[in-house]
Amino acid sequence: MFDIKAKIEEVVKKLKGSKSLMSQFNTDPIKVVEKIIGKDLPDEAVAQVVEGVKAKLGSEDSSNIISKIGGLFKKK
């Protein structure tokens, strides 16, 4: 058994460090996750990691957008 949360964090870290990998992830996430963590995982485990990565990236994107919008309304 493996730690899904740890694998998600590993994949997110590598995606953030590589625009090329991020682009590939957007077009074929399963292939990229398998490339990063290896193909020794069952298909359903890879799918869970993909969904976790998408959720993590989406939540981080949302918080970045919210903080930028909030910055527009701050008084100087």
PyMOL Python script that loads the backbone (N, CA, C, O; Angstrom):
from pymol import cmd

cmd.read_pdbstr("""\
ATOM      1  N   MET A   1       0.846  -1.197   0.000  1.00  0.00           N
ATOM      2  CA  MET A   1       0.000   0.000   0.000  1.00  0.00           C
ATOM      3  C   MET A   1       0.880   1.245   0.000  1.00  0.00           C
ATOM      4  O   MET A   1       2.018   1.210   0.470  1.00  0.00           O
ATOM      5  N   PHE A   2       0.366   2.312  -0.514  1.00  0.00           N
ATOM      6  CA  PHE A   2       1.123   3.551  -0.584  1.00  0.00           C
ATOM      7  C   PHE A   2       0.269   4.694  -0.053  1.00  0.00           C
ATOM      8  O   PHE A   2      -0.948   4.568   0.083  1.00  0.00           O
ATOM      9  N   ASP A   3       0.911   5.781   0.235  1.00  0.00           N
ATOM     10  CA  ASP A   3       0.235   6.964   0.769  1.00  0.00           C
ATOM     11  C   ASP A   3      -0.207   7.850  -0.390  1.00  0.00           C
ATOM     12  O   ASP A   3       0.621   8.496  -1.032  1.00  0.00           O
ATOM     13  N   ILE A   4      -1.509   7.879  -0.658  1.00  0.00           N
ATOM     14  CA  ILE A   4      -2.038   8.652  -1.782  1.00  0.00           C
ATOM     15  C   ILE A   4      -1.734  10.134  -1.603  1.00  0.00           C
ATOM     16  O   ILE A   4      -1.355  10.809  -2.561  1.00  0.00           O
ATOM     17  N   LYS A   5      -1.895  10.645  -0.388  1.00  0.00           N
ATOM     18  CA  LYS A   5      -1.641  12.063  -0.148  1.00  0.00           C
ATOM     19  C   LYS A   5      -0.197  12.424  -0.469  1.00  0.00           C
ATOM     20  O   LYS A   5       0.071  13.480  -1.042  1.00  0.00           O
ATOM     21  N   ALA A   6       0.731  11.547  -0.099  1.00  0.00           N
ATOM     22  CA  ALA A   6       2.149  11.802  -0.389  1.00  0.00           C
ATOM     23  C   ALA A   6       2.401  11.798  -1.892  1.00  0.00           C
ATOM     24  O   ALA A   6       3.166  12.621  -2.395  1.00  0.00           O
ATOM     25  N   LYS A   7       1.765  10.881  -2.609  1.00  0.00           N
ATOM     26  CA  LYS A   7       1.922  10.824  -4.066  1.00  0.00           C
ATOM     27  C   LYS A   7       1.337  12.073  -4.720  1.00  0.00           C
ATOM     28  O   LYS A   7       1.912  12.610  -5.666  1.00  0.00           O
ATOM     29  N   ILE A   8       0.197  12.533  -4.216  1.00  0.00           N
ATOM     30  CA  ILE A   8      -0.423  13.755  -4.753  1.00  0.00           C
ATOM     31  C   ILE A   8       0.532  14.930  -4.566  1.00  0.00           C
ATOM     32  O   ILE A   8       0.760  15.706  -5.494  1.00  0.00           O
ATOM     33  N   GLU A   9       1.086  15.056  -3.367  1.00  0.00           N
ATOM     34  CA  GLU A   9       2.031  16.152  -3.082  1.00  0.00           C
ATOM     35  C   GLU A   9       3.256  16.071  -3.992  1.00  0.00           C
ATOM     36  O   GLU A   9       3.736  17.088  -4.493  1.00  0.00           O
ATOM     37  N   GLU A  10       3.759  14.851  -4.202  1.00  0.00           N
ATOM     38  CA  GLU A  10       4.921  14.645  -5.072  1.00  0.00           C
ATOM     39  C   GLU A  10       4.620  15.105  -6.496  1.00  0.00           C
ATOM     40  O   GLU A  10       5.423  15.801  -7.117  1.00  0.00           O
ATOM     41  N   VAL A  11       3.458  14.709  -7.005  1.00  0.00           N
ATOM     42  CA  VAL A  11       3.085  15.061  -8.372  1.00  0.00           C
ATOM     43  C   VAL A  11       2.873  16.570  -8.494  1.00  0.00           C
ATOM     44  O   VAL A  11       3.338  17.181  -9.456  1.00  0.00           O
ATOM     45  N   VAL A  12       2.181  17.172  -7.537  1.00  0.00           N
ATOM     46  CA  VAL A  12       1.926  18.614  -7.579  1.00  0.00           C
ATOM     47  C   VAL A  12       3.246  19.377  -7.575  1.00  0.00           C
ATOM     48  O   VAL A  12       3.416  20.329  -8.337  1.00  0.00           O
ATOM     49  N   LYS A  13       4.172  18.967  -6.730  1.00  0.00           N
ATOM     50  CA  LYS A  13       5.475  19.635  -6.648  1.00  0.00           C
ATOM     51  C   LYS A  13       6.207  19.569  -7.991  1.00  0.00           C
ATOM     52  O   LYS A  13       6.763  20.568  -8.449  1.00  0.00           O
ATOM     53  N   LYS A  14       6.206  18.405  -8.610  1.00  0.00           N
ATOM     54  CA  LYS A  14       6.894  18.258  -9.892  1.00  0.00           C
ATOM     55  C   LYS A  14       6.186  19.033 -11.002  1.00  0.00           C
ATOM     56  O   LYS A  14       6.843  19.592 -11.880  1.00  0.00           O
ATOM     57  N   LEU A  15       4.867  19.071 -10.969  1.00  0.00           N
ATOM     58  CA  LEU A  15       4.124  19.817 -11.984  1.00  0.00           C
ATOM     59  C   LEU A  15       4.397  21.310 -11.864  1.00  0.00           C
ATOM     60  O   LEU A  15       4.564  21.997 -12.872  1.00  0.00           O
ATOM     61  N   LYS A  16       4.441  21.810 -10.639  1.00  0.00           N
ATOM     62  CA  LYS A  16       4.698  23.239 -10.429  1.00  0.00           C
ATOM     63  C   LYS A  16       6.106  23.622 -10.870  1.00  0.00           C
ATOM     64  O   LYS A  16       6.356  24.773 -11.226  1.00  0.00           O
ATOM     65  N   GLY A  17       7.020  22.664 -10.848  1.00  0.00           N
ATOM     66  CA  GLY A  17       8.400  22.934 -11.231  1.00  0.00           C
ATOM     67  C   GLY A  17       8.673  22.798 -12.720  1.00  0.00           C
ATOM     68  O   GLY A  17       9.786  23.061 -13.174  1.00  0.00           O
ATOM     69  N   SER A  18       7.671  22.391 -13.478  1.00  0.00           N
ATOM     70  CA  SER A  18       7.892  22.166 -14.903  1.00  0.00           C
ATOM     71  C   SER A  18       6.664  22.564 -15.720  1.00  0.00           C
ATOM     72  O   SER A  18       5.620  21.917 -15.643  1.00  0.00           O
ATOM     73  N   LYS A  19       6.797  23.625 -16.493  1.00  0.00           N
ATOM     74  CA  LYS A  19       5.696  24.056 -17.360  1.00  0.00           C
ATOM     75  C   LYS A  19       5.369  22.986 -18.392  1.00  0.00           C
ATOM     76  O   LYS A  19       4.211  22.804 -18.770  1.00  0.00           O
ATOM     77  N   SER A  20       6.408  22.277 -18.846  1.00  0.00           N
ATOM     78  CA  SER A  20       6.217  21.221 -19.826  1.00  0.00           C
ATOM     79  C   SER A  20       5.356  20.091 -19.246  1.00  0.00           C
ATOM     80  O   SER A  20       4.409  19.632 -19.886  1.00  0.00           O
ATOM     81  N   LEU A  21       5.694  19.651 -18.032  1.00  0.00           N
ATOM     82  CA  LEU A  21       4.900  18.596 -17.392  1.00  0.00           C
ATOM     83  C   LEU A  21       3.468  19.069 -17.136  1.00  0.00           C
ATOM     84  O   LEU A  21       2.518  18.308 -17.317  1.00  0.00           O
ATOM     85  N   MET A  22       3.318  20.319 -16.717  1.00  0.00           N
ATOM     86  CA  MET A  22       1.986  20.856 -16.448  1.00  0.00           C
ATOM     87  C   MET A  22       1.156  20.850 -17.722  1.00  0.00           C
ATOM     88  O   MET A  22      -0.024  20.500 -17.695  1.00  0.00           O
ATOM     89  N   SER A  23       1.759  21.232 -18.829  1.00  0.00           N
ATOM     90  CA  SER A  23       1.066  21.222 -20.114  1.00  0.00           C
ATOM     91  C   SER A  23       0.656  19.801 -20.488  1.00  0.00           C
ATOM     92  O   SER A  23      -0.465  19.567 -20.939  1.00  0.00           O
ATOM     93  N   GLN A  24       1.568  18.861 -20.296  1.00  0.00           N
ATOM     94  CA  GLN A  24       1.265  17.459 -20.583  1.00  0.00           C
ATOM     95  C   GLN A  24       0.158  16.940 -19.666  1.00  0.00           C
ATOM     96  O   GLN A  24      -0.709  16.179 -20.096  1.00  0.00           O
ATOM     97  N   PHE A  25       0.194  17.362 -18.391  1.00  0.00           N
ATOM     98  CA  PHE A  25      -0.822  16.937 -17.432  1.00  0.00           C
ATOM     99  C   PHE A  25      -2.200  17.418 -17.876  1.00  0.00           C
ATOM    100  O   PHE A  25      -3.189  16.700 -17.726  1.00  0.00           O
ATOM    101  N   ASN A  26      -2.265  18.616 -18.416  1.00  0.00           N
ATOM    102  CA  ASN A  26      -3.553  19.165 -18.859  1.00  0.00           C
ATOM    103  C   ASN A  26      -4.134  18.384 -20.028  1.00  0.00           C
ATOM    104  O   ASN A  26      -5.353  18.349 -20.198  1.00  0.00           O
ATOM    105  N   THR A  27      -3.284  17.757 -20.839  1.00  0.00           N
ATOM    106  CA  THR A  27      -3.780  17.000 -21.984  1.00  0.00           C
ATOM    107  C   THR A  27      -3.923  15.507 -21.700  1.00  0.00           C
ATOM    108  O   THR A  27      -4.832  14.867 -22.229  1.00  0.00           O
ATOM    109  N   ASP A  28      -3.039  14.939 -20.869  1.00  0.00           N
ATOM    110  CA  ASP A  28      -3.093  13.506 -20.569  1.00  0.00           C
ATOM    111  C   ASP A  28      -2.629  13.251 -19.135  1.00  0.00           C
ATOM    112  O   ASP A  28      -1.511  12.789 -18.913  1.00  0.00           O
ATOM    113  N   PRO A  29      -3.501  13.558 -18.158  1.00  0.00           N
ATOM    114  CA  PRO A  29      -3.081  13.488 -16.760  1.00  0.00           C
ATOM    115  C   PRO A  29      -2.657  12.093 -16.294  1.00  0.00           C
ATOM    116  O   PRO A  29      -1.714  11.972 -15.512  1.00  0.00           O
ATOM    117  N   ILE A  30      -3.318  11.064 -16.748  1.00  0.00           N
ATOM    118  CA  ILE A  30      -2.975   9.712 -16.301  1.00  0.00           C
ATOM    119  C   ILE A  30      -1.562   9.344 -16.741  1.00  0.00           C
ATOM    120  O   ILE A  30      -0.787   8.801 -15.954  1.00  0.00           O
ATOM    121  N   LYS A  31      -1.232   9.631 -17.967  1.00  0.00           N
ATOM    122  CA  LYS A  31       0.096   9.326 -18.489  1.00  0.00           C
ATOM    123  C   LYS A  31       1.178  10.068 -17.698  1.00  0.00           C
ATOM    124  O   LYS A  31       2.222   9.494 -17.386  1.00  0.00           O
ATOM    125  N   VAL A  32       0.933  11.329 -17.377  1.00  0.00           N
ATOM    126  CA  VAL A  32       1.922  12.126 -16.648  1.00  0.00           C
ATOM    127  C   VAL A  32       2.080  11.617 -15.219  1.00  0.00           C
ATOM    128  O   VAL A  32       3.201  11.514 -14.719  1.00  0.00           O
ATOM    129  N   VAL A  33       0.968  11.297 -14.557  1.00  0.00           N
ATOM    130  CA  VAL A  33       1.054  10.764 -13.192  1.00  0.00           C
ATOM    131  C   VAL A  33       1.809   9.447 -13.192  1.00  0.00           C
ATOM    132  O   VAL A  33       2.650   9.220 -12.323  1.00  0.00           O
ATOM    133  N   GLU A  34       1.528   8.581 -14.143  1.00  0.00           N
ATOM    134  CA  GLU A  34       2.252   7.310 -14.229  1.00  0.00           C
ATOM    135  C   GLU A  34       3.735   7.553 -14.467  1.00  0.00           C
ATOM    136  O   GLU A  34       4.579   6.847 -13.916  1.00  0.00           O
ATOM    137  N   LYS A  35       4.054   8.549 -15.284  1.00  0.00           N
ATOM    138  CA  LYS A  35       5.445   8.886 -15.570  1.00  0.00           C
ATOM    139  C   LYS A  35       6.158   9.361 -14.301  1.00  0.00           C
ATOM    140  O   LYS A  35       7.311   9.000 -14.063  1.00  0.00           O
ATOM    141  N   ILE A  36       5.477  10.163 -13.494  1.00  0.00           N
ATOM    142  CA  ILE A  36       6.084  10.720 -12.291  1.00  0.00           C
ATOM    143  C   ILE A  36       6.209   9.686 -11.177  1.00  0.00           C
ATOM    144  O   ILE A  36       7.263   9.583 -10.550  1.00  0.00           O
ATOM    145  N   ILE A  37       5.141   8.914 -10.919  1.00  0.00           N
ATOM    146  CA  ILE A  37       5.162   7.998  -9.781  1.00  0.00           C
ATOM    147  C   ILE A  37       5.464   6.553 -10.150  1.00  0.00           C
ATOM    148  O   ILE A  37       5.683   5.722  -9.268  1.00  0.00           O
ATOM    149  N   GLY A  38       5.478   6.251 -11.417  1.00  0.00           N
ATOM    150  CA  GLY A  38       5.758   4.886 -11.849  1.00  0.00           C
ATOM    151  C   GLY A  38       4.482   4.141 -12.186  1.00  0.00           C
ATOM    152  O   GLY A  38       3.396   4.513 -11.742  1.00  0.00           O
ATOM    153  N   LYS A  39       4.621   3.102 -12.963  1.00  0.00           N
ATOM    154  CA  LYS A  39       3.453   2.355 -13.438  1.00  0.00           C
ATOM    155  C   LYS A  39       3.134   1.144 -12.570  1.00  0.00           C
ATOM    156  O   LYS A  39       2.337   0.292 -12.963  1.00  0.00           O
ATOM    157  N   ASP A  40       3.750   1.061 -11.395  1.00  0.00           N
ATOM    158  CA  ASP A  40       3.528  -0.095 -10.547  1.00  0.00           C
ATOM    159  C   ASP A  40       2.267   0.021  -9.694  1.00  0.00           C
ATOM    160  O   ASP A  40       2.028  -0.824  -8.831  1.00  0.00           O
ATOM    161  N   LEU A  41       1.469   1.043  -9.919  1.00  0.00           N
ATOM    162  CA  LEU A  41       0.242   1.237  -9.160  1.00  0.00           C
ATOM    163  C   LEU A  41      -0.963   0.750  -9.949  1.00  0.00           C
ATOM    164  O   LEU A  41      -0.975   0.812 -11.179  1.00  0.00           O
ATOM    165  N   PRO A  42      -1.982   0.261  -9.235  1.00  0.00           N
ATOM    166  CA  PRO A  42      -3.221  -0.134  -9.920  1.00  0.00           C
ATOM    167  C   PRO A  42      -3.893   1.075 -10.567  1.00  0.00           C
ATOM    168  O   PRO A  42      -3.711   2.208 -10.123  1.00  0.00           O
ATOM    169  N   ASP A  43      -4.666   0.825 -11.612  1.00  0.00           N
ATOM    170  CA  ASP A  43      -5.332   1.903 -12.350  1.00  0.00           C
ATOM    171  C   ASP A  43      -6.182   2.783 -11.449  1.00  0.00           C
ATOM    172  O   ASP A  43      -6.182   4.005 -11.596  1.00  0.00           O
ATOM    173  N   GLU A  44      -6.920   2.162 -10.502  1.00  0.00           N
ATOM    174  CA  GLU A  44      -7.784   2.979  -9.642  1.00  0.00           C
ATOM    175  C   GLU A  44      -6.966   3.864  -8.705  1.00  0.00           C
ATOM    176  O   GLU A  44      -7.420   4.947  -8.336  1.00  0.00           O
ATOM    177  N   ALA A  45      -5.777   3.428  -8.315  1.00  0.00           N
ATOM    178  CA  ALA A  45      -4.906   4.262  -7.478  1.00  0.00           C
ATOM    179  C   ALA A  45      -4.382   5.450  -8.275  1.00  0.00           C
ATOM    180  O   ALA A  45      -4.326   6.570  -7.767  1.00  0.00           O
ATOM    181  N   VAL A  46      -4.002   5.204  -9.512  1.00  0.00           N
ATOM    182  CA  VAL A  46      -3.537   6.297 -10.377  1.00  0.00           C
ATOM    183  C   VAL A  46      -4.665   7.300 -10.586  1.00  0.00           C
ATOM    184  O   VAL A  46      -4.435   8.509 -10.561  1.00  0.00           O
ATOM    185  N   ALA A  47      -5.873   6.808 -10.790  1.00  0.00           N
ATOM    186  CA  ALA A  47      -7.026   7.692 -10.986  1.00  0.00           C
ATOM    187  C   ALA A  47      -7.275   8.544  -9.740  1.00  0.00           C
ATOM    188  O   ALA A  47      -7.621   9.720  -9.853  1.00  0.00           O
ATOM    189  N   GLN A  48      -7.102   7.958  -8.553  1.00  0.00           N
ATOM    190  CA  GLN A  48      -7.275   8.720  -7.312  1.00  0.00           C
ATOM    191  C   GLN A  48      -6.222   9.814  -7.196  1.00  0.00           C
ATOM    192  O   GLN A  48      -6.522  10.928  -6.769  1.00  0.00           O
ATOM    193  N   VAL A  49      -4.996   9.498  -7.574  1.00  0.00           N
ATOM    194  CA  VAL A  49      -3.927  10.495  -7.526  1.00  0.00           C
ATOM    195  C   VAL A  49      -4.233  11.626  -8.506  1.00  0.00           C
ATOM    196  O   VAL A  49      -4.074  12.799  -8.167  1.00  0.00           O
ATOM    197  N   VAL A  50      -4.670  11.283  -9.715  1.00  0.00           N
ATOM    198  CA  VAL A  50      -5.006  12.297 -10.724  1.00  0.00           C
ATOM    199  C   VAL A  50      -6.086  13.226 -10.177  1.00  0.00           C
ATOM    200  O   VAL A  50      -5.953  14.445 -10.275  1.00  0.00           O
ATOM    201  N   GLU A  51      -7.144  12.673  -9.607  1.00  0.00           N
ATOM    202  CA  GLU A  51      -8.237  13.496  -9.079  1.00  0.00           C
ATOM    203  C   GLU A  51      -7.756  14.368  -7.921  1.00  0.00           C
ATOM    204  O   GLU A  51      -8.153  15.528  -7.809  1.00  0.00           O
ATOM    205  N   GLY A  52      -6.906  13.815  -7.066  1.00  0.00           N
ATOM    206  CA  GLY A  52      -6.356  14.590  -5.961  1.00  0.00           C
ATOM    207  C   GLY A  52      -5.486  15.736  -6.437  1.00  0.00           C
ATOM    208  O   GLY A  52      -5.543  16.838  -5.890  1.00  0.00           O
ATOM    209  N   VAL A  53      -4.682  15.477  -7.456  1.00  0.00           N
ATOM    210  CA  VAL A  53      -3.817  16.521  -8.019  1.00  0.00           C
ATOM    211  C   VAL A  53      -4.672  17.621  -8.639  1.00  0.00           C
ATOM    212  O   VAL A  53      -4.408  18.804  -8.424  1.00  0.00           O
ATOM    213  N   LYS A  54      -5.689  17.244  -9.402  1.00  0.00           N
ATOM    214  CA  LYS A  54      -6.577  18.236 -10.015  1.00  0.00           C
ATOM    215  C   LYS A  54      -7.244  19.090  -8.934  1.00  0.00           C
ATOM    216  O   LYS A  54      -7.343  20.309  -9.074  1.00  0.00           O
ATOM    217  N   ALA A  55      -7.695  18.452  -7.870  1.00  0.00           N
ATOM    218  CA  ALA A  55      -8.354  19.187  -6.792  1.00  0.00           C
ATOM    219  C   ALA A  55      -7.376  20.137  -6.115  1.00  0.00           C
ATOM    220  O   ALA A  55      -7.715  21.285  -5.828  1.00  0.00           O
ATOM    221  N   LYS A  56      -6.163  19.658  -5.862  1.00  0.00           N
ATOM    222  CA  LYS A  56      -5.160  20.489  -5.190  1.00  0.00           C
ATOM    223  C   LYS A  56      -4.769  21.671  -6.069  1.00  0.00           C
ATOM    224  O   LYS A  56      -4.699  22.803  -5.589  1.00  0.00           O
ATOM    225  N   LEU A  57      -4.518  21.422  -7.336  1.00  0.00           N
ATOM    226  CA  LEU A  57      -4.163  22.504  -8.247  1.00  0.00           C
ATOM    227  C   LEU A  57      -5.322  23.485  -8.403  1.00  0.00           C
ATOM    228  O   LEU A  57      -5.109  24.696  -8.459  1.00  0.00           O
ATOM    229  N   GLY A  58      -6.524  22.975  -8.473  1.00  0.00           N
ATOM    230  CA  GLY A  58      -7.696  23.829  -8.598  1.00  0.00           C
ATOM    231  C   GLY A  58      -7.907  24.695  -7.380  1.00  0.00           C
ATOM    232  O   GLY A  58      -8.248  25.871  -7.508  1.00  0.00           O
ATOM    233  N   SER A  59      -7.711  24.137  -6.202  1.00  0.00           N
ATOM    234  CA  SER A  59      -7.907  24.923  -4.982  1.00  0.00           C
ATOM    235  C   SER A  59      -6.824  25.973  -4.843  1.00  0.00           C
ATOM    236  O   SER A  59      -7.096  27.075  -4.366  1.00  0.00           O
ATOM    237  N   GLU A  60      -5.603  25.659  -5.248  1.00  0.00           N
ATOM    238  CA  GLU A  60      -4.521  26.637  -5.178  1.00  0.00           C
ATOM    239  C   GLU A  60      -4.742  27.748  -6.195  1.00  0.00           C
ATOM    240  O   GLU A  60      -4.484  28.917  -5.909  1.00  0.00           O
ATOM    241  N   ASP A  61      -5.217  27.387  -7.376  1.00  0.00           N
ATOM    242  CA  ASP A  61      -5.522  28.402  -8.389  1.00  0.00           C
ATOM    243  C   ASP A  61      -6.631  29.325  -7.885  1.00  0.00           C
ATOM    244  O   ASP A  61      -6.564  30.542  -8.062  1.00  0.00           O
ATOM    245  N   SER A  62      -7.645  28.739  -7.257  1.00  0.00           N
ATOM    246  CA  SER A  62      -8.758  29.529  -6.739  1.00  0.00           C
ATOM    247  C   SER A  62      -8.292  30.489  -5.657  1.00  0.00           C
ATOM    248  O   SER A  62      -8.690  31.653  -5.648  1.00  0.00           O
ATOM    249  N   SER A  63      -7.457  30.015  -4.749  1.00  0.00           N
ATOM    250  CA  SER A  63      -7.009  30.892  -3.673  1.00  0.00           C
ATOM    251  C   SER A  63      -6.115  31.999  -4.217  1.00  0.00           C
ATOM    252  O   SER A  63      -6.145  33.120  -3.708  1.00  0.00           O
ATOM    253  N   ASN A  64      -5.323  31.705  -5.242  1.00  0.00           N
ATOM    254  CA  ASN A  64      -4.499  32.743  -5.861  1.00  0.00           C
ATOM    255  C   ASN A  64      -5.371  33.802  -6.520  1.00  0.00           C
ATOM    256  O   ASN A  64      -5.093  34.996  -6.405  1.00  0.00           O
ATOM    257  N   ILE A  65      -6.403  33.381  -7.197  1.00  0.00           N
ATOM    258  CA  ILE A  65      -7.311  34.317  -7.860  1.00  0.00           C
ATOM    259  C   ILE A  65      -8.023  35.176  -6.818  1.00  0.00           C
ATOM    260  O   ILE A  65      -8.146  36.390  -6.982  1.00  0.00           O
ATOM    261  N   ILE A  66      -8.487  34.543  -5.755  1.00  0.00           N
ATOM    262  CA  ILE A  66      -9.194  35.281  -4.707  1.00  0.00           C
ATOM    263  C   ILE A  66      -8.278  36.306  -4.061  1.00  0.00           C
ATOM    264  O   ILE A  66      -8.692  37.441  -3.823  1.00  0.00           O
ATOM    265  N   SER A  67      -7.040  35.925  -3.775  1.00  0.00           N
ATOM    266  CA  SER A  67      -6.121  36.875  -3.145  1.00  0.00           C
ATOM    267  C   SER A  67      -5.791  38.034  -4.089  1.00  0.00           C
ATOM    268  O   SER A  67      -5.640  39.170  -3.640  1.00  0.00           O
ATOM    269  N   LYS A  68      -5.679  37.760  -5.371  1.00  0.00           N
ATOM    270  CA  LYS A  68      -5.402  38.830  -6.335  1.00  0.00           C
ATOM    271  C   LYS A  68      -6.591  39.777  -6.459  1.00  0.00           C
ATOM    272  O   LYS A  68      -6.416  40.993  -6.529  1.00  0.00           O
ATOM    273  N   ILE A  69      -7.786  39.224  -6.486  1.00  0.00           N
ATOM    274  CA  ILE A  69      -8.989  40.065  -6.558  1.00  0.00           C
ATOM    275  C   ILE A  69      -9.101  40.903  -5.284  1.00  0.00           C
ATOM    276  O   ILE A  69      -9.391  42.098  -5.344  1.00  0.00           O
ATOM    277  N   GLY A  70      -8.874  40.277  -4.148  1.00  0.00           N
ATOM    278  CA  GLY A  70      -8.930  40.998  -2.883  1.00  0.00           C
ATOM    279  C   GLY A  70      -7.925  42.143  -2.848  1.00  0.00           C
ATOM    280  O   GLY A  70      -8.211  43.194  -2.274  1.00  0.00           O
ATOM    281  N   GLY A  71      -6.761  41.959  -3.448  1.00  0.00           N
ATOM    282  CA  GLY A  71      -5.726  42.983  -3.489  1.00  0.00           C
ATOM    283  C   GLY A  71      -6.153  44.194  -4.299  1.00  0.00           C
ATOM    284  O   GLY A  71      -5.650  45.297  -4.081  1.00  0.00           O
ATOM    285  N   LEU A  72      -7.065  44.002  -5.221  1.00  0.00           N
ATOM    286  CA  LEU A  72      -7.537  45.120  -6.042  1.00  0.00           C
ATOM    287  C   LEU A  72      -8.351  46.121  -5.227  1.00  0.00           C
ATOM    288  O   LEU A  72      -8.410  47.305  -5.559  1.00  0.00           O
ATOM    289  N   PHE A  73      -8.980  45.631  -4.156  1.00  0.00           N
ATOM    290  CA  PHE A  73      -9.883  46.477  -3.385  1.00  0.00           C
ATOM    291  C   PHE A  73      -9.287  47.046  -2.116  1.00  0.00           C
ATOM    292  O   PHE A  73      -9.975  47.747  -1.373  1.00  0.00           O
ATOM    293  N   LYS A  74      -8.022  46.763  -1.850  1.00  0.00           N
ATOM    294  CA  LYS A  74      -7.355  47.302  -0.668  1.00  0.00           C
ATOM    295  C   LYS A  74      -7.062  48.783  -0.864  1.00  0.00           C
ATOM    296  O   LYS A  74      -6.690  49.225  -1.951  1.00  0.00           O
ATOM    297  N   LYS A  75      -7.237  49.529   0.206  1.00  0.00           N
ATOM    298  CA  LYS A  75      -6.943  50.953   0.157  1.00  0.00           C
ATOM    299  C   LYS A  75      -5.440  51.158   0.301  1.00  0.00           C
ATOM    300  O   LYS A  75      -4.764  50.436   1.034  1.00  0.00           O
ATOM    301  N   LYS A  76      -4.947  52.129  -0.393  1.00  0.00           N
ATOM    302  CA  LYS A  76      -3.524  52.425  -0.329  1.00  0.00           C
ATOM    303  C   LYS A  76      -3.276  53.652   0.517  1.00  0.00           C
ATOM    304  O   LYS A  76      -2.128  54.061   0.690  1.00  0.00           O
TER     305      LYS A  76
END
""", "prot")
cmd.dss("prot")
cmd.show_as("cartoon", "prot")
cmd.util.cbc("prot")
cmd.orient("prot")
